[in-house]
Amino acid sequence: MAIGKDIIELQKVIKYQFLDIELLEIALTHTSYVNEQKSIGNRYNSNERLEFLGDAVLKLTISDVLFKRYPKSREGELSKIRSILVSDNTLADIAKNNGLQELIIMSKHEEKQGCRNLNSICACVFEAVLGAYYLDGKFNEIVNYIEKTFQPYIEDVAQHFEKFNAKAILQEYTQGLNKKTPVYKVLSETGPQHKKTFEVEVRYNDEVLAVETVVVDFSEVFSAVDFPGIFRTCPTFKTSFSSIPLAEYNSCKEILYFLLIE
């Protein structure tokens, strides 16, 4: 694979010049391309191992930042904030802003399917680049890069955390009144299996507090690494979403969003 002008520009964006440019090229290589090339006798490495490494480096760095920033927060609160920061939505946003989306090396089939636009794939490539960065450079350099890159997102979560934690806030409030908890119910679901529209309500003391319509693209959700265990372990989650007790977890857009990235 040739070193293109875009890869040189990418290094300027992340403010790091790779000593081993092949590491960066591997980080950009989706497994579909490797399989495609293997079928015609060529051999390349995919970014999966680098993604694994980058994910670990990212979580360690973000955990360290949050541990120091919130000295009085409990483990559960820190985990919730971290899950938001390292979610596919956040990582894909960074990847697209850095120009990574257009540099992904994937198979012709995946390209035609529009996979380049999937948040899950963009997020994985970003983690792989972090893994390559870690191997090629110095640990303190990648830590500094992650801290600076994620600073705006950390500030956004700090200022608007309630939108990510709507369910917990509501439950804490109602339990403080009379120990009762809200009841969540899916009123309807429409659309194809890969992209469902849900109408969800939350009730308290037999009174409807809110009704919300939410569209969920499962083509992205199912590929998330940290997908909630209840979905991951349910044998029917890919074919019959209505069989899963989703109502136990949702009341509005913010709650559903937090559920899917937690």
C-alpha positions in Angstrom: 0.0 0.0 0.0 1.4 3.3 -1.0 1.8 6.3 1.4 -0.7 8.8 0.2 -0.9 12.5 0.7 -3.9 12.0 3.0 -1.9 9.9 5.4 0.7 12.6 5.6 -2.0 15.1 6.4 -3.5 12.8 9.0 -0.2 12.8 10.8 -0.3 16.6 10.9 -3.8 16.5 12.3 -2.8 14.2 15.2 0.5 16.1 15.5 2.6 13.0 15.4 5.0 11.8 12.7 5.2 8.0 12.5 8.6 6.4 12.4 7.0 3.2 11.1 4.4 4.3 8.6 3.4 0.7 8.0 1.8 0.6 11.5 -0.4 3.5 10.5 -1.4 1.8 7.3 -2.3 -1.4 9.2 -4.4 0.7 11.6 -6.4 1.9 8.6 -7.0 -1.5 7.1 -10.4 -3.1 7.8 -10.6 -6.9 8.0 -12.8 -7.0 4.9 -10.0 -5.7 2.8 -7.6 -8.4 4.1 -10.1 -11.1 3.3 -10.7 -9.7 -0.1 -7.0 -9.6 -0.9 -6.4 -13.1 0.5 -8.9 -14.5 -2.0 -6.6 -13.3 -4.8 -3.4 -14.4 -3.2 -2.3 -11.2 -1.5 -1.6 -11.0 2.2 -2.2 -8.0 4.5 -2.7 -7.5 8.2 -6.0 -6.1 9.5 -6.3 -3.5 12.2 -8.0 -5.8 14.8 -5.0 -6.3 17.0 -4.1 -2.6 17.0 -7.7 -1.8 17.8 -7.5 -4.1 20.8 -4.4 -2.3 22.0 -5.7 1.2 21.3 -9.0 0.4 23.2 -6.9 -0.5 26.3 -4.7 2.6 26.1 -7.8 4.8 25.6 -9.7 3.4 28.5 -6.6 3.6 30.8 -6.0 7.3 29.9 -9.6 8.3 30.2 -10.0 6.4 33.5 -6.9 8.3 34.9 -8.3 11.7 33.8 -11.7 11.0 35.4 -10.2 9.6 38.5 -8.3 12.8 39.1 -11.0 15.1 37.9 -13.8 13.6 40.1 -12.1 12.6 43.4 -15.4 12.2 45.2 -17.2 10.2 42.6 -18.0 6.5 43.0 -16.8 3.8 40.7 -20.3 3.5 39.1 -20.5 7.2 38.3 -17.0 7.2 36.8 -17.8 4.1 34.7 -20.9 5.9 33.3 -19.0 9.0 32.3 -16.2 6.9 30.7 -18.7 4.8 28.8 -20.0 8.0 27.2 -16.5 9.2 26.3 -15.3 6.0 24.8 -18.6 5.2 23.0 -18.7 4.6 19.2 -20.6 7.9 18.8 -17.8 9.9 20.4 -14.9 8.0 18.8 -16.5 8.2 15.3 -17.0 11.9 15.7 -13.3 12.3 16.4 -12.4 10.0 13.6 -14.5 11.9 11.1 -13.2 15.3 12.3 -9.6 14.0 11.8 -10.3 12.7 8.3 -10.0 9.1 9.3 -13.3 8.1 7.7 -12.0 8.7 4.2 -8.7 6.8 4.8 -10.2 3.5 5.8 -9.0 0.7 3.6 -11.9 -1.7 3.1 -13.3 -4.2 0.6 -15.3 -3.1 -2.5 -18.3 -4.9 -1.1 -18.2 -3.1 2.2 -17.7 0.2 0.4 -20.8 -0.4 -1.7 -22.8 -1.2 1.4 -21.9 2.2 2.9 -19.9 0.7 5.7 -17.5 3.6 5.6 -20.2 5.8 7.2 -20.9 3.4 10.1 -19.9 4.9 13.5 -18.8 1.4 14.7 -16.2 1.1 11.9 -14.9 4.6 12.2 -14.6 4.1 16.0 -12.6 0.9 15.5 -10.2 2.6 13.1 -9.6 5.4 15.6 -8.8 2.9 18.3 -6.4 1.1 15.9 -4.7 4.4 15.2 -4.2 4.9 18.9 -2.7 1.4 19.1 -0.3 2.2 16.3 0.5 5.5 18.0 1.3 3.8 21.2 3.6 1.2 19.6 5.4 3.8 17.5 5.8 6.6 20.0 6.2 7.3 23.7 3.4 6.6 26.2 3.4 10.2 27.5 2.9 11.5 23.9 -0.2 9.4 23.3 -1.6 10.3 26.7 -1.2 14.0 26.0 -2.9 13.5 22.6 -5.8 11.7 24.1 -6.2 14.2 26.9 -6.2 17.2 24.5 -8.5 15.5 22.0 -11.1 14.4 24.5 -11.0 17.6 26.6 -14.0 19.2 24.8 -16.0 16.0 25.2 -15.1 15.7 28.9 -16.3 19.3 29.4 -19.5 18.6 27.5 -20.3 15.6 29.6 -19.5 17.6 32.8 -21.9 20.4 31.8 -24.7 18.2 30.4 -24.4 14.9 32.2 -28.1 14.9 33.1 -29.0 14.2 29.5 -26.9 11.0 29.6 -28.2 10.0 33.1 -31.9 10.8 32.8 -33.1 7.4 34.1 -31.0 7.5 37.2 -32.0 11.0 38.1 -35.7 10.2 37.7 -35.5 7.0 39.7 -33.6 8.7 42.5 -36.2 11.4 42.7 -39.2 9.1 42.7 -37.7 6.8 45.3 -37.1 9.8 47.5 -40.8 10.4 47.4 -42.3 7.1 48.3 -39.8 4.3 47.4 -41.7 3.6 44.1 -39.9 3.4 40.8 -41.0 4.5 37.3 -42.4 1.9 34.9 -41.1 1.9 31.3 -43.1 0.5 28.5 -42.6 0.2 24.7 -45.9 1.2 23.2 -45.1 0.3 19.6 -42.3 -0.6 17.2 -42.3 -0.2 13.5 -39.8 -0.4 10.6 -37.4 -3.1 9.4 -35.4 -5.2 11.8 -32.2 -3.3 11.2 -33.7 0.1 11.8 -36.6 0.2 14.3 -38.7 3.1 15.4 -39.9 2.7 19.0 -42.6 4.7 20.9 -41.8 4.5 24.6 -43.5 5.9 27.7 -42.6 6.3 31.3 -45.2 6.1 34.1 -45.2 6.9 37.7 -48.1 6.3 40.1 -50.2 5.3 37.1 -49.5 8.7 35.5 -47.8 9.1 32.1 -44.8 11.4 32.6 -43.4 11.3 29.1 -43.8 9.6 25.7 -40.9 9.6 23.2 -40.3 8.2 19.7 -36.8 6.9 19.1 -35.2 5.6 15.9 -32.4 3.0 16.5 -30.1 1.8 13.7 -29.1 -1.7 14.8 -26.6 -2.1 12.0 -24.3 0.1 14.1 -25.5 -1.0 17.5 -24.8 -4.7 17.0 -21.2 -4.1 16.2 -20.5 -2.2 19.4 -17.8 -3.9 21.5 -19.2 -3.0 24.9 -22.9 -3.8 24.0 -25.0 -4.4 27.2 -24.8 -8.0 28.4 -28.6 -8.5 28.3 -28.5 -8.0 24.6 -25.3 -9.8 23.9 -26.4 -12.9 25.8 -29.9 -13.1 24.4 -30.0 -15.6 21.5 -32.8 -13.8 19.8 -31.5 -10.2 19.9 -30.6 -10.0 16.2 -34.0 -11.3 14.9 -36.7 -10.5 17.5 -35.9 -7.3 19.4 -39.4 -7.2 20.8 -38.7 -10.3 22.9 -36.1 -8.4 25.0 -37.3 -6.5 28.0 -36.3 -3.1 26.6 -39.0 -1.5 28.6 -37.0 -2.0 31.7 -34.4 0.4 30.3 -35.9 3.2 28.4 -38.2 6.2 28.8 -36.9 8.9 26.4 -34.2 9.6 23.8 -31.5 10.3 26.4 -32.2 7.0 28.3 -32.2 4.9 25.2 -29.0 6.6 23.9 -27.2 6.0 27.2 -28.4 2.4 27.3 -26.9 1.7 23.9 -23.5 3.1 24.7 -23.2 1.9 28.3 
